[in-house]
Amino acid sequence: LVQSCLKLLTALIKNENFTLSSEQLKMLIQFPMFVDLESDSSAVSLSLLKAIVKEKLQVPKMYAIADKVSRLMITHQDESIRKICGEILVGLLVNYDFLRGDNEKRLEGHFNFLLKNLSYEHSTGRKSVVCVLQKLIAELSKPNLGKQSKPNLDKQQSENLFVGLVHRLAAENDKEVLSKICDVIKLLIGCISNHHSSLELCLGWYKQEKSQAKAAQVLGLFIEVKKDPFPKHIRSKVLQEAKTILESAVKLQNTVEEGSIPYWKEAYYTLVMIEKMLKQSPGICFHKNLEDVWEMVFKLLLHGHEWLQTITCRLLNYYFKKLAESPKQVAGSLLGKPSSLFMVAASLCFQLKLKVHRSTVVSKKNDATAEQGKKDDSAATEEDIVTENIVFAVSGLHSVIGQSDHEYWSSLDNDEQAKFLEAFLGFDSGKVRSTFLALTTSGNLSSEKCQDDVRNVLIGSLLKRMGKLAFDVDSLQMRIVFNVYKEFASRLNQEECRLYAFRILLPLYKVCEGYTGKVISDELKQLAEEVRDSIRDKSLGVQMFVQVYSDIKKSLEAKRYKRKREEKLMAVVNPERNAKRKLKLASKNKANKKRKILSNKMDRWSRS
């Protein structure tokens, strides 16, 4: 009965055709349930209190209620209660005059209370605080258009809020709360008329070793909110500091354990900031003050941390697309030399080996600042970007080799040779490396022959390595590799495609004909057949395709015959080792049979 009466009172107060007098509202506010809100709180009673607050009843008791509601908003376990309490607190702070007489510091006290509880132990309470701050900043930043005066954020309060939120940004570990904090900081930056003092504060943090990560995050938010937050002299300072951070990350990137890699967080947020800077000002992509940064990006492709691999892939994709838009820039770019392109391609193969079960959307909430500004690219997946990057790198390498004369390959300087050797060390055995060095140092090859041989060694080794990764790692890698083969082959003429046909078609043959030695899904088999047919019809031609396909078949049959002969010989020479091999093979066949039976059962259940 009491609950029904409270609901009726709430409906009457909200009804525009029914008005309660101030005396009647004062009587309602004296109800026992509002005396001890923290121990006896319900959604019904709080809804009534919210309706009374909207009537702007000016009585001293409201200030005590504001204190109780603010604590309840943080500590209560029910989300609906916390939400109503937050709305009541915002209504009290916005619509009640806290700036007269003895109540001069009430608003400031409530802000201090909220900032203090940004570090509350439970994420639900912190989320409520951030939501209230967001609503308060939005409301208090609106101009006073009516007769009713309301408090406004002054410069000191804005700076205190800014500093408190930034400090919490560095310590927060809950993704949802982190995203909310970023939204509030962006809102606050937009409300500050003169943001130069806050910007100078961030630049000071960016120069301090322990605060570089949070400074880079906030500088990225400045870029999003303000159209041109960095004048030229400030941008040069930011990029110089960014270069120093990235250099430190490159030097320390070979630390074994991912969690203990130094400078990864500073480097990651710095690259996110640079990505936002490039999207806002695309014209600076090939500026000289960014060249050192791009070199660090290419080196960080080999970094062991997943977040840095993701952001460097995105930036490399952006760089490749800018080169495609401006072909004249290619020759003078950082990727204009074969050694640089081959190093990038080898680094992408290294990344491909590490990317297991990561076919998520690129704009996923790894962190809140990376989420900002990616609405337009939300459909692109990390798989798509990796595929595009590898195709860009391999196609570019193929083209650059074709434009290089014989003298270039026969007179590689020490720096160029060092780059090639470093790239080979990342993914290849010594055989191809020695073949390449012998080829490039010989002086008795014709120009055309040299180009074909160098292409076969460099690009052929990349294609071969990708083919091995397709079977050694995961289905995601196989899908990426097959899509790379399809796109790369479509960019070649028949003679060029013939040069790489064996290495491209070998993995496709194994999948299509069932010679992989592992269970392959129907989806991947269908993809392999589509890629094979596309290469046959659009790039290689039927006659040459049949010849290469036959060579692959003969090669595999010869290997199979050699292996069986070695097994028979082992049974005679080393029977104990042969017995172990048979047990291992039997165990593997049993597991494959069990997996296949389970897969067939799942298919039947899904169809039924």
VOGU-3710 file (C-alpha; in Angstrom, 3 decimals, decimal comma):
1> lvqsclkllt> 0,000/0,000/0,000  2,848/2,404/0,893  4,617/1,606/-2,375  1,435/2,307/-4,345  0,947/5,613/-2,560  4,527/6,665/-3,317  4,065/5,799/-6,996  0,842/7,859/-7,058  2,597/10,862/-5,471  5,420/10,559/-8,016
11> aliknenftl> 2,932/10,501/-10,896  1,060/13,526/-9,498  4,242/15,602/-9,144  5,304/14,742/-12,694  1,853/15,587/-14,078  1,882/19,051/-15,669  -1,822/19,577/-14,937  -1,348/19,037/-11,209  0,767/21,291/-9,011  1,792/20,833/-5,398
21> sseqlkmliq> 2,515/23,888/-3,262  5,875/24,481/-1,587  4,377/23,616/1,813  3,109/20,308/0,495  6,532/19,521/-1,025  8,195/20,407/2,305  5,873/17,976/4,019  6,805/15,242/1,531  10,513/15,803/2,076  9,998/15,114/5,799
31> fpmfvdlesd> 8,888/11,516/5,111  10,854/8,991/7,266  12,242/7,222/4,199  14,217/10,360/3,265  15,731/10,664/6,759  17,742/7,429/6,504  18,225/6,923/2,768  21,398/4,843/3,004  19,859/2,019/5,045  16,344/2,153/3,573
41> ssavslsllk> 16,580/2,920/-0,147  14,240/1,703/-2,870  13,680/2,663/-6,486  10,146/3,863/-5,667  11,181/6,243/-2,865  14,120/7,550/-4,875  11,881/8,166/-7,886  9,658/10,308/-5,644  12,720/12,188/-4,389  13,844/12,739/-7,976
51> aivkeklqvp> 10,449/14,219/-8,852  10,624/16,567/-5,815  14,135/17,687/-6,797  12,883/18,596/-10,264  10,425/21,011/-8,604  13,482/22,924/-7,275  12,323/23,019/-3,670  14,775/25,341/-1,874  15,093/24,017/1,674  18,275/23,367/3,726
61> kmyaiadkvs> 17,377/19,675/4,049  18,202/19,241/0,365  21,902/19,762/1,090  21,928/16,868/3,564  20,055/14,748/1,037  22,712/15,586/-1,587  25,420/14,185/0,696  23,469/10,988/1,339  22,573/10,478/-2,316  26,180/10,994/-3,437
71> rlmithqdes> 27,391/8,218/-1,103  24,533/5,923/-2,086  25,304/6,490/-5,768  28,771/4,969/-5,260  28,248/2,217/-2,697  24,866/0,672/-3,581  24,982/-2,703/-5,350  21,852/-2,178/-7,468  22,630/-0,453/-10,770  19,156/1,097/-11,075
81> irkicgeilv> 19,499/2,661/-7,600  22,931/4,040/-8,476  21,563/5,520/-11,704  18,613/7,274/-9,988  20,910/8,608/-7,239  23,251/10,001/-9,898  20,351/11,785/-11,617  19,175/13,225/-8,272  22,671/14,489/-7,456  23,055/16,146/-10,867
91> gllvnydflr> 19,640/17,801/-10,440  20,605/19,129/-6,994  23,992/20,472/-8,080  22,698/22,092/-11,259  19,300/23,479/-10,271  19,962/24,590/-6,701  21,815/27,762/-5,829  25,056/26,632/-4,196  26,851/29,936/-4,681  25,148/32,195/-2,190
101> gdnekrlegh> 26,176/33,155/1,320  27,519/30,313/3,467  27,017/27,721/0,676  29,756/29,202/-1,509  31,997/26,113/-1,421  29,342/23,400/-1,562  29,721/22,769/-5,291  33,499/22,621/-4,988  33,154/20,197/-2,074  30,976/17,870/-4,133
111> fnfllknlsy> 33,474/17,981/-7,019  36,286/17,084/-4,621  34,191/14,221/-3,257  33,602/12,879/-6,779  37,271/13,200/-7,752  38,319/11,379/-4,580  35,965/8,498/-5,370  37,358/8,056/-8,892  39,663/5,597/-7,134  36,828/3,719/-5,361
121> ehstgrksvv> 37,662/0,026/-5,011  34,741/-1,298/-7,108  34,452/-0,457/-10,806  30,661/-0,032/-10,559  31,102/2,846/-8,126  33,809/4,441/-10,267  31,573/4,186/-13,319  28,761/5,989/-11,479  31,137/8,799/-10,472  32,367/9,245/-14,041
131> cvlqkliael> 28,799/9,281/-15,426  27,783/11,975/-12,917  30,860/14,055/-13,776  30,012/13,782/-17,455  26,447/15,000/-16,901  27,588/17,773/-14,562  30,204/19,129/-16,959  27,698/19,049/-19,817  25,034/20,866/-17,776  27,310/23,427/-16,126
141> skpnlgkqsk> 28,928/24,304/-19,451  25,617/25,393/-20,988  25,078/29,173/-21,088  22,533/30,743/-18,700  19,694/31,729/-21,015  16,866/31,885/-18,516  16,165/33,923/-15,405  17,125/31,068/-13,108  20,821/31,346/-12,264  22,919/28,242/-12,010
151> pnldkqqsen> 26,582/27,575/-11,135  29,177/27,462/-13,877  32,551/25,769/-14,083  35,324/28,266/-13,417  38,909/27,917/-14,614  40,222/26,463/-11,341  37,477/23,829/-11,120  38,079/22,838/-14,762  41,811/22,403/-14,152  41,212/20,372/-10,983
161> lfvglvhrla> 38,788/18,107/-12,833  41,206/17,783/-15,755  44,162/16,798/-13,550  42,075/14,376/-11,460  40,639/12,628/-14,516  44,044/12,350/-16,220  45,620/10,797/-13,129  42,784/8,279/-12,971  43,205/7,551/-16,687  46,705/6,224/-15,999
171> aendkevlsk> 45,575/3,972/-13,119  42,224/2,657/-14,426  42,128/-1,002/-15,512  38,426/-1,442/-16,292  37,802/-0,950/-20,036  34,286/0,431/-19,683  35,284/2,953/-17,018  38,375/3,871/-19,023  36,241/4,612/-22,071  33,925/6,790/-19,949
181> icdvikllig> 36,880/8,720/-18,499  38,121/9,444/-22,025  34,660/10,719/-22,978  34,600/13,022/-19,939  38,089/14,373/-20,664  37,086/15,071/-24,265  33,951/16,846/-23,063  36,000/18,900/-20,603  38,576/19,828/-23,279  35,741/20,988/-25,530
191> cisnhhssle> 34,293/23,132/-22,753  37,592/24,854/-21,864  37,758/28,085/-23,845  41,522/28,523/-23,361  43,066/25,064/-23,505  46,705/26,154/-23,847  47,465/25,832/-20,121  46,114/22,252/-20,078  48,057/21,487/-23,257  51,290/22,826/-21,741
201> lclgwykqek> 50,624/20,678/-18,681  50,326/17,584/-20,908  53,536/18,467/-22,742  55,289/18,679/-19,372  53,989/15,210/-18,460  55,107/13,901/-21,856  58,706/14,775/-21,013  58,602/12,932/-17,681  59,425/9,230/-17,891  56,721/7,980/-15,513
211> sqakaaqvlg> 53,857/9,959/-17,049  54,525/9,629/-20,788  51,784/7,032/-21,413  48,955/9,083/-19,892  50,281/12,271/-21,543  50,215/10,593/-24,974  46,631/9,430/-24,334  45,470/12,927/-23,418  47,335/14,561/-26,307  45,459/12,162/-28,590
221> lfievkkdpf> 42,177/13,322/-27,051  43,198/16,950/-27,660  43,729/16,096/-31,333  40,256/14,583/-31,553  38,436/17,477/-29,915  40,319/20,504/-31,256  40,672/20,955/-35,006  44,205/22,303/-34,758  45,481/21,817/-31,192  49,181/21,760/-32,099
231> pkhirskvlq> 50,848/24,782/-33,689  53,937/23,884/-35,741  56,431/24,518/-32,932  54,434/22,367/-30,474  53,987/19,601/-33,062  57,751/19,476/-33,641  58,313/19,170/-29,862  55,743/16,364/-29,621  57,253/14,453/-32,562  60,780/14,848/-31,179
241> eaktilesav> 59,700/13,415/-27,838  57,754/10,681/-29,657  60,893/9,724/-31,576  62,840/9,359/-28,310  60,139/7,124/-26,791  59,915/4,928/-29,894  63,697/4,566/-30,085  63,729/3,343/-26,483  60,962/0,850/-27,281  62,883/-0,464/-30,315
251> klqntveegs> 66,072/-0,975/-28,275  64,211/-2,932/-25,592  61,724/-4,835/-27,775  63,574/-8,154/-27,601  62,630/-8,716/-23,954  61,283/-12,264/-23,791  58,122/-11,974/-21,678  55,314/-9,814/-23,090  54,235/-8,441/-19,727  57,742/-7,307/-18,794
261> ipywkeayyt> 58,648/-5,479/-22,034  59,657/-1,923/-21,072  58,239/1,143/-22,856  55,558/-0,799/-24,712  52,719/1,247/-23,203  54,417/4,602/-23,848  55,192/3,561/-27,433  51,662/2,254/-28,015  49,861/5,406/-26,869  52,376/7,544/-28,746
271> lvmiekmlkq> 51,594/5,693/-31,976  47,840/6,010/-31,337  48,354/9,767/-30,932  50,359/9,932/-34,184  47,646/7,946/-35,974  45,058/10,526/-34,904  47,400/13,333/-35,953  47,768/11,792/-39,424  44,020/11,345/-39,844  43,429/14,972/-38,929
281> spgicfhknl> 46,324/16,312/-41,067  47,001/13,800/-43,892  49,386/16,211/-45,601  52,127/15,675/-43,004  52,516/11,966/-43,809  55,723/12,411/-45,850  57,143/15,399/-43,951  60,794/15,140/-42,961  60,050/15,505/-39,244  58,014/12,266/-39,482
291> edvwemvfkl> 60,657/10,192/-41,290  62,362/9,071/-38,076  58,976/8,153/-36,599  58,096/6,035/-39,647  61,443/4,210/-39,394  60,636/3,341/-35,779  57,169/2,144/-36,837  58,692/-0,251/-39,376  61,115/-1,599/-36,755  58,349/-2,022/-34,180
301> llhghewlqt> 56,587/-4,466/-36,496  58,865/-7,040/-34,837  57,765/-6,065/-31,329  56,501/-8,874/-29,121  53,514/-7,045/-27,626  50,135/-7,618/-29,291  48,918/-4,010/-28,982  52,030/-2,621/-30,658  51,753/-5,175/-33,450  48,184/-4,037/-34,069
311> itcrllnyyf> 48,892/-0,294/-34,140  52,028/-0,657/-36,293  50,018/-2,732/-38,773  47,383/0,005/-38,974  49,994/2,731/-39,470  51,840/0,693/-42,104  48,540/0,209/-43,934  47,980/3,978/-43,833  51,502/4,585/-45,210  51,012/2,083/-48,044
321> kklaespkqv> 47,687/3,666/-49,030  49,255/7,127/-49,078  52,018/5,794/-51,351  49,364/4,294/-53,644  47,631/7,696/-53,833  50,935/9,452/-54,691  53,042/7,146/-56,937  55,645/9,908/-57,393  56,455/9,665/-53,682  57,455/5,983/-53,877
331> agsllgkpss> 61,001/6,460/-55,178  61,951/8,952/-52,486  60,053/7,254/-49,664  61,481/5,171/-46,847  60,226/2,037/-48,644  61,710/2,970/-52,004  64,618/0,510/-51,688  64,277/-3,297/-52,037  66,062/-3,884/-48,723  63,530/-1,765/-46,779
341> lfmvaaslcf> 60,547/-3,392/-48,470  61,959/-6,871/-47,916  62,553/-6,069/-44,233  58,928/-4,926/-43,862  57,632/-8,013/-45,694  59,743/-10,294/-43,476  58,448/-8,468/-40,367  54,870/-9,025/-41,528  55,613/-12,747/-41,893  56,932/-12,665/-38,329
351> qlklkvhrst> 53,694/-11,019/-37,180  51,643/-13,530/-39,128  53,260/-16,327/-37,144  52,174/-14,701/-33,859  48,613/-13,795/-34,801  46,571/-16,649/-33,395  42,819/-16,180/-32,827  42,994/-12,429/-33,431  40,407/-11,913/-36,176  38,649/-9,257/-34,114
361> vvskkndata> 37,644/-5,831/-35,324  40,585/-3,442/-35,370  38,701/-0,835/-33,383  38,137/-3,254/-30,509  38,451/-1,809/-27,027  42,008/-2,814/-26,303  41,988/0,605/-24,741  39,647/3,541/-24,801  41,843/6,033/-26,643  42,419/3,675/-29,569
371> eqgkkddsaa> 38,646/3,342/-29,817  38,182/7,067/-30,381  38,016/8,238/-33,984  37,646/4,818/-35,604  33,975/4,896/-36,495  34,722/5,025/-40,225  37,011/1,974/-40,153  34,865/-0,192/-37,899  34,182/-2,684/-40,701  37,898/-3,392/-41,310
381> teedivteni> 39,274/-6,403/-39,468  42,831/-7,003/-38,424  42,849/-9,919/-40,843  42,004/-7,573/-43,740  44,737/-5,110/-42,774  47,412/-7,826/-42,439  46,401/-9,212/-45,836  46,545/-5,781/-47,472  49,931/-5,017/-45,919  51,531/-8,253/-47,101
391> vfavsglhsv> 50,131/-7,769/-50,622  51,376/-4,162/-50,704  54,851/-5,196/-49,492  55,306/-8,215/-51,783  53,866/-6,435/-54,849  55,989/-3,375/-54,147  59,110/-5,537/-53,781  58,334/-7,281/-57,075  57,976/-3,897/-58,802  61,076/-2,318/-57,235
401> igqsdheyws> 63,257/-5,300/-58,190  62,042/-4,934/-61,773  63,083/-1,266/-61,784  66,559/-1,948/-60,343  69,403/-2,538/-62,767  71,992/-5,313/-62,539  74,633/-2,985/-61,114  72,496/-2,349/-58,047  72,440/-6,043/-57,126  76,106/-6,670/-57,891
411> sldndeqakf> 77,257/-3,705/-55,797  75,145/-3,790/-52,630  76,795/-1,697/-49,925  77,279/-2,960/-46,380  74,141/-1,258/-45,027  71,907/-2,796/-47,681  73,415/-6,248/-47,178  72,970/-5,882/-43,413  69,251/-5,107/-43,897  68,754/-8,146/-46,110
421> leaflgfdsg> 70,639/-10,381/-43,689  68,628/-9,067/-40,737  65,400/-9,802/-42,592  66,551/-13,328/-43,486  67,500/-14,017/-39,869  63,918/-13,308/-38,840  62,244/-16,041/-40,861  64,601/-18,064/-43,065  67,301/-20,705/-42,908  70,839/-20,051/-44,062
431> kvrstflalt> 70,338/-21,751/-47,436  68,349/-18,984/-49,132  70,466/-16,325/-47,436  73,683/-17,736/-48,867  72,037/-18,174/-52,287  71,017/-14,520/-52,295  74,493/-13,292/-51,321  76,113/-15,482/-53,975  73,649/-14,196/-56,568  74,044/-10,502/-55,776
441> tsgnlssekc> 77,841/-10,631/-55,655  78,306/-12,511/-58,959  79,121/-10,370/-61,961  78,348/-12,657/-64,902  74,538/-12,492/-65,058  72,473/-10,593/-67,592  70,195/-7,872/-66,261  66,936/-9,714/-67,017  68,243/-13,027/-65,695  69,495/-11,306/-62,534
451> qddvrnvlig> 66,116/-9,687/-61,880  64,260/-12,982/-62,265  66,702/-14,828/-60,018  66,617/-12,134/-57,341  62,806/-12,093/-57,488  62,755/-15,868/-57,207  65,038/-15,829/-54,155  63,482/-12,881/-52,278  59,785/-13,049/-53,132  59,866/-16,803/-53,627
461> sllkrmgkla> 61,265/-17,265/-50,117  58,506/-15,031/-48,692  55,784/-16,975/-50,516  57,298/-20,285/-49,419  57,500/-19,147/-45,792  53,865/-18,033/-45,867  52,875/-21,409/-47,289  54,559/-23,160/-44,340  52,886/-20,816/-41,839  49,515/-21,640/-43,364
471> fdvdslqmri> 49,870/-25,270/-42,180  51,959/-24,797/-39,048  49,898/-22,246/-37,099  46,128/-21,782/-37,381  43,176/-21,524/-39,765  43,367/-17,709/-39,555  46,876/-17,761/-41,027  45,790/-20,124/-43,798  42,934/-17,802/-44,751  45,246/-14,763/-44,791
481> vfnvykefas> 47,913/-16,570/-46,854  45,428/-17,797/-49,472  43,901/-14,327/-49,823  47,419/-12,883/-50,228  48,152/-15,428/-52,974  44,951/-14,540/-54,795  45,463/-10,777/-54,642  49,188/-10,908/-55,463  48,692/-13,224/-58,455  45,951/-10,945/-59,818
491> rlnqeecrly> 48,540/-8,124/-60,081  50,969/-10,168/-62,220  51,019/-10,950/-65,919  51,320/-14,534/-67,141  55,131/-14,589/-67,351  55,589/-13,033/-63,911  53,044/-15,399/-62,379  54,908/-18,377/-63,869  57,967/-17,364/-61,822  56,113/-17,901/-58,519
501> afrillplyk> 53,517/-20,444/-59,648  55,085/-23,510/-57,989  55,386/-21,867/-54,552  51,880/-20,376/-54,707  50,118/-23,494/-55,959  51,895/-25,994/-53,667  49,894/-25,137/-50,480  46,697/-24,855/-52,541  47,299/-28,291/-54,071  47,824/-29,863/-50,646
511> vcegytgkvi> 44,543/-28,456/-49,315  42,472/-29,173/-52,437  43,790/-32,723/-52,871  43,846/-33,623/-49,161  47,608/-33,922/-48,598  47,913/-31,621/-45,571  48,143/-34,315/-42,885  45,614/-32,450/-40,732  41,881/-31,771/-40,619  40,952/-28,835/-42,863
521> sdelkqlaee> 37,526/-27,223/-42,618  35,191/-27,179/-45,617  35,343/-23,384/-45,625  39,124/-23,369/-46,110  38,913/-26,095/-48,763  36,391/-24,000/-50,658  38,600/-20,912/-50,341  41,641/-22,862/-51,621  39,660/-24,074/-54,648  38,457/-20,528/-55,390
531> vrdsirdksl> 41,995/-19,133/-55,213  43,356/-21,985/-57,345  40,705/-21,473/-60,034  41,192/-17,706/-59,971  44,953/-18,065/-60,548  44,349/-20,583/-63,324  41,761/-18,484/-65,187  42,979/-14,914/-64,625  46,750/-15,040/-64,151  48,529/-18,226/-65,195
541> gvqmfvqvys> 46,502/-19,699/-68,052  45,198/-23,260/-68,314  48,176/-24,775/-70,166  50,832/-23,443/-67,785  48,621/-24,211/-64,796  48,327/-27,876/-65,804  52,099/-28,099/-66,252  52,864/-26,576/-62,811  50,142/-28,658/-61,137  51,652/-31,806/-62,668
551> dikksleakr> 55,136/-30,822/-61,455  53,782/-30,356/-57,918  52,121/-33,781/-58,043  55,353/-35,432/-59,192  57,370/-33,618/-56,545  55,063/-34,737/-53,734  54,982/-38,315/-55,029  58,792/-38,380/-55,118  58,965/-37,094/-51,539  56,375/-39,624/-50,426
561> ykrkreeklm> 58,287/-42,488/-52,088  61,533/-41,323/-50,470  59,906/-41,105/-47,037  58,363/-44,590/-47,291  61,697/-46,021/-48,341  63,382/-44,391/-45,342  60,680/-45,823/-43,047  61,261/-49,335/-44,370  64,981/-48,916/-43,884  64,413/-47,637/-40,327
571> avvnpernak> 62,331/-50,743/-39,500  65,409/-52,861/-40,242  68,168/-50,612/-38,884  66,410/-49,144/-35,802  63,276/-51,192/-34,885  62,831/-49,431/-31,506  62,591/-45,996/-33,135  60,253/-47,402/-35,766  57,930/-48,785/-33,058  57,787/-45,385/-31,339
581> rklklasknk> 56,988/-43,753/-34,679  54,101/-46,164/-35,260  52,659/-45,526/-31,784  52,832/-41,784/-32,327  51,148/-42,147/-35,734  48,404/-44,345/-34,288  47,729/-41,819/-31,515  47,512/-39,024/-34,070  45,108/-41,000/-36,302  42,937/-41,825/-33,307
591> ankkrkilsn> 42,703/-38,157/-32,314  41,863/-37,139/-35,903  39,158/-39,820/-36,112  37,650/-38,689/-32,815  37,705/-35,055/-33,957  36,040/-35,975/-37,242  33,277/-37,984/-35,503  32,622/-35,069/-33,132  32,538/-32,639/-36,057  29,994/-34,812/-37,906
601> kmdrwsrs> 27,831/-34,980/-34,773  27,892/-31,205/-34,409  26,889/-30,822/-38,071  23,930/-33,193/-37,583  22,820/-31,345/-34,443  23,027/-27,972/-36,185  20,892/-29,239/-39,082  18,278/-30,877/-36,858
//
